[in-house]
Amino acid sequence: MIPTEVENRVARYFFHRYLPDEVMMKIVDRLLTSCVWNEEDDLDFDELVRWAIEIIDEQLEDRRFR
C-alpha cells in the first residue's frame, strides 16, 4: 500500500504541474470561500474534494495530458 503522504505529494505535483491555470482558478475560487469562513475542524474535507473533482471533470472533459 502506498503511504498517504506519498499519494498526497504526487497529487500535489500533478495538480500544480498539469492543471491549466483557468481550472486552478475555478477550484481556488470555489474552495477558498468555504475555507476562509470556516474553522478547519468544521470543514467537510470530503465535500471539498468532491467540489474540486467536479470542477476538474467539467473543465477537462476529454482533454489529454502531455
C-alpha positions as CSV (number, residue, x, y, z in Angstrom):
1,M,0.0,0.0,0.0
2,I,1.3,3.5,-0.9
3,P,1.6,5.7,2.1
4,T,-0.8,8.6,2.3
5,E,2.0,11.2,2.4
6,V,3.4,9.8,-0.9
7,E,0.0,9.9,-2.5
8,N,-0.5,13.5,-1.4
9,R,2.8,14.6,-2.7
10,V,2.3,13.0,-6.1
11,A,-1.2,14.5,-6.3
12,R,0.1,17.9,-5.3
13,Y,2.8,17.7,-8.1
14,F,0.2,16.7,-10.7
15,F,-2.3,19.4,-9.5
16,H,0.2,22.2,-9.9
17,R,2.1,20.9,-12.9
18,Y,-0.7,19.7,-15.3
19,L,-3.9,21.5,-14.5
20,P,-4.5,24.6,-16.7
21,D,-4.4,27.9,-14.8
22,E,-8.1,28.6,-15.5
23,V,-9.1,25.3,-13.9
24,M,-6.9,26.0,-10.9
25,M,-8.5,29.4,-10.5
26,K,-12.0,27.9,-10.6
27,I,-11.0,25.4,-7.9
28,V,-9.4,28.1,-5.7
29,D,-12.4,30.4,-6.1
30,R,-14.9,27.6,-5.2
31,L,-12.9,26.2,-2.2
32,L,-11.4,29.3,-0.8
33,T,-14.7,30.8,0.1
34,S,-15.6,27.8,2.2
35,C,-12.2,27.5,3.8
36,V,-11.9,31.2,4.7
37,W,-15.2,31.4,6.6
38,N,-15.0,28.1,8.5
39,E,-12.6,26.7,11.0
40,E,-10.5,23.8,9.8
41,D,-12.3,21.4,12.2
42,D,-15.7,22.5,10.8
43,L,-14.7,21.8,7.1
44,D,-16.1,18.7,5.4
45,F,-12.9,17.6,3.5
46,D,-14.8,15.0,1.5
47,E,-17.2,17.7,0.2
48,L,-14.3,20.0,-0.7
49,V,-12.7,17.2,-2.6
50,R,-15.9,16.4,-4.4
51,W,-16.3,20.0,-5.5
52,A,-12.8,20.1,-6.8
53,I,-13.2,16.9,-8.7
54,E,-16.5,18.1,-10.2
55,I,-14.7,21.2,-11.5
56,I,-11.8,19.3,-12.9
57,D,-14.1,16.8,-14.6
58,E,-16.3,19.5,-16.0
59,Q,-13.4,21.7,-17.2
60,L,-11.2,19.0,-18.6
61,E,-13.7,16.6,-20.1
62,D,-11.8,14.7,-22.8
63,R,-8.5,16.7,-22.7
64,R,-5.4,14.6,-22.6
65,F,-2.3,15.5,-20.6
66,R,1.2,15.7,-22.1
